[in-house]
Amino acid sequence: IGIAKRKAFVDPTADPYAVIELVGDDTGSTDYFPVGKFRFKTLQDTPLPTWDAKTILIGKKEGTKGLRLTILDGNKRSEDELLYCVEIDRSDLPE
């Protein structure tokens, strides 16, 4: 598991959102039809975010190496800021 952390969840003005996506050479996803990717809703002014949501990701098993969860702070006036990113190898995921 690889972890990259840039900012702690203590900023009371943070507007975090989460993106979960399949990673690999050929997950079956395209720019036009991103089947292996889902964006969870933005939570306004939330220093310690929790999402109570479920989704299904569809992708090619043979071309998928794992799963990436990224949490970003949405900014209206500038580029969104990376808060947290973790990648989980396919072998660590349930079948």
C-alpha positions as CSV (number, residue, x, y, z in Angstrom):
1,I,0.0,0.0,0.0
2,G,1.4,3.4,-1.0
3,I,0.3,6.5,0.8
4,A,0.9,10.1,-0.1
5,K,-0.3,12.7,2.4
6,R,0.0,16.5,1.8
7,K,-2.4,18.1,4.3
8,A,-4.0,16.9,7.5
9,F,-7.8,17.0,7.8
10,V,-7.9,19.8,10.4
11,D,-8.7,22.8,8.2
12,P,-12.2,23.7,9.2
13,T,-12.8,25.4,5.8
14,A,-11.8,22.3,3.8
15,D,-14.3,21.2,1.1
16,P,-13.1,17.6,0.6
17,Y,-14.3,15.1,-2.1
18,A,-13.2,11.6,-2.8
19,V,-12.4,9.8,-6.1
20,I,-12.1,6.0,-6.3
21,E,-10.7,4.5,-9.5
22,L,-9.2,1.3,-10.9
23,V,-5.6,1.6,-11.9
24,G,-3.7,-0.5,-14.4
25,D,-2.6,-0.8,-18.1
26,D,-6.1,-1.7,-19.4
27,T,-9.0,-1.3,-16.9
28,G,-11.5,-0.9,-19.7
29,S,-12.1,2.8,-18.9
30,T,-11.8,5.6,-21.4
31,D,-12.0,9.4,-21.2
32,Y,-15.4,9.2,-22.9
33,F,-16.7,6.3,-20.7
34,P,-14.9,6.2,-17.4
35,V,-16.4,3.0,-16.1
36,G,-13.8,2.3,-13.4
37,K,-14.0,5.7,-11.7
38,F,-16.4,7.4,-9.3
39,R,-16.4,10.8,-7.6
40,F,-18.1,11.1,-4.2
41,K,-19.9,14.4,-3.4
42,T,-18.1,17.4,-2.0
43,L,-18.6,18.0,1.7
44,Q,-18.5,21.7,2.5
45,D,-16.5,23.0,5.5
46,T,-15.6,19.6,6.8
47,P,-12.3,19.1,8.5
48,L,-12.8,15.3,9.2
49,P,-14.8,14.0,6.2
50,T,-16.9,10.8,6.2
51,W,-18.8,9.5,3.2
52,D,-21.7,7.1,3.7
53,A,-22.0,5.9,0.1
54,K,-21.6,2.8,-2.0
55,T,-20.6,2.4,-5.6
56,I,-19.8,-0.4,-8.1
57,L,-16.7,-0.1,-10.3
58,I,-16.7,-2.1,-13.5
59,G,-13.4,-2.9,-15.2
60,K,-11.3,-5.6,-16.9
61,K,-9.8,-7.9,-14.3
62,E,-6.8,-8.8,-16.4
63,G,-5.7,-5.2,-17.0
64,T,-6.4,-3.9,-13.5
65,K,-3.5,-3.7,-11.0
66,G,-5.4,-2.2,-8.1
67,L,-7.6,0.6,-6.7
68,R,-6.7,4.2,-5.9
69,L,-8.6,6.4,-3.4
70,T,-7.8,10.1,-3.6
71,I,-9.2,12.8,-1.4
72,L,-8.9,16.3,-2.5
73,D,-9.9,19.8,-1.2
74,G,-12.1,21.4,-3.8
75,N,-11.2,25.0,-4.5
76,K,-13.4,27.3,-6.6
77,R,-10.6,29.9,-7.3
78,S,-7.6,27.6,-7.7
79,E,-6.6,24.0,-8.5
80,D,-7.9,21.4,-6.1
81,E,-5.4,20.4,-3.4
82,L,-4.4,16.8,-2.7
83,L,-5.2,15.8,0.8
84,Y,-4.6,12.0,0.8
85,C,-4.0,9.3,-1.7
86,V,-3.7,5.5,-1.2
87,E,-3.3,2.7,-3.7
88,I,-4.3,-0.9,-2.9
89,D,-2.9,-3.8,-4.9
90,R,-5.4,-6.1,-6.6
91,S,-4.1,-9.0,-4.6
92,D,-5.2,-7.3,-1.4
93,L,-8.8,-6.8,-2.6
94,P,-11.5,-9.4,-2.3
95,E,-12.5,-11.3,-5.4
